[in-house]
Amino acid sequence: MAPKLQWPIVTELTTASASRGAATGSRGVAPAVPRGSAPADVAHPQTIKSFVRRAGRTTAAQARAFEDLGPRFVVPYAPIAPIAPIAPAAPAAPAAGAWFGRNAPLVLEIGFGMGEATAHIARVRPQDDFLCCEVHRPGVGALLKRIAEHGLTNIRILEHDAVEVIDHMLPESCLAGVHIFFPDPWHKSRHHKRRLIQPPLVARLAARLQAGGYLHCATDWQPYAEQMLQVLGAEPLLRNTAPGFAPKPGYRPLTKFENRGLRLGHGVRDLVFERRH
Ligand SMILES: C[S@@+](CC[C@H](N)C(=O)[O-])C[C@H]1O[C@@H](n2cnc3c(N)ncnc32)[C@H](O)[C@@H]1O
């Protein structure tokens, strides 16, 4: 019997191992099948994602928020180029101006959880627009509720894998900033490949930042903080704004989650890097 084929290609296009080479097409080894589909003879098409879809109950209030506010604040995942095994380097300009009804500095947030920090930051920075990606549906409902409670107009939500959003919706140099707060640390070493902060994704993020734009990460998991420092420090397009870890920028609030960690003695590290000119 013929052995079952391994099919790691889509994996390479997600978080861990898509390289700059992928953007330039230099890898050239992917099969000509769209992401998410598999050749018929492959048993387990696998993607290494930075998240696992958690079961979670959407409350009645969150469901109402979806119904009332979803059409205005949730934007569809709309790949600009057809999804190809190798991501194009620079799709056309994003629809940010149309989503927000104005042209303002655009900040991408990856993984906002229940949106506590997101809503706070949007409130204290009304001059900026925030495109916020999250795959956890109850979290999307929770942020919609906060948008309504605070009358926020400068947030749009994409309920989709941020890695695909970066690769297929965002052109180079379109972002004024990127927020990645408390990304899943994936403690076990066999899961480290799921971590968001790895050289290939950081290179793609850096390319989407405008000159002078910033990448702000925070984590309470020291080994991940050190990995972040090393990976961000090695990205040629970025420069650290601090000698090492950065002081917490004033706009990032202490969330309930973070306060609990601090009470338990977990240190929190912020990292703020800037795109070189
Ligand atoms: C540990 S939580 C932190 C949430 C929030 N930033 C906070 O500080 O409370 C990480 C979140 O990132 C989301 N996430 C992970 N990978 C993602 C991806 N590729 N695209 C969108 N969301 C992602 C998860 O669903 C989860 O809600």
The ligand as a Gaussian input file, in Angstrom:
#p B3LYP/6-31G(d) Opt

LIG

0 1
 C       -4.135000      34.820000      25.844000
 S       -5.361000      35.637000      24.897000
 C       -5.016000      37.347000      25.247000
 C       -6.163000      38.226000      24.934000
 C       -5.960000      39.732000      25.127000
 N       -4.963000      40.280000      24.215000
 C       -5.628000      40.080000      26.545000
 O       -4.584000      40.699000      26.775000
 O       -6.405000      39.749000      27.433000
 C       -4.804000      35.443000      23.232000
 C       -5.928000      35.655000      22.220000
 O       -5.382000      35.664000      20.915000
 C       -6.308000      35.050000      20.045000
 N       -5.529000      34.632000      18.868000
 C       -4.475000      33.803000      18.849000
 N       -3.995000      33.658000      17.605000
 C       -4.775000      34.440000      16.802000
 C       -4.772000      34.703000      15.413000
 N       -3.875000      34.146000      14.597000
 N       -5.713000      35.527000      14.926000
 C       -6.625000      36.106000      15.752000
 N       -6.678000      35.884000      17.080000
 C       -5.752000      35.054000      17.598000
 C       -6.900000      33.931000      20.854000
 O       -8.163000      33.528000      20.366000
 C       -6.985000      34.579000      22.249000
 O       -8.243000      35.144000      22.458000

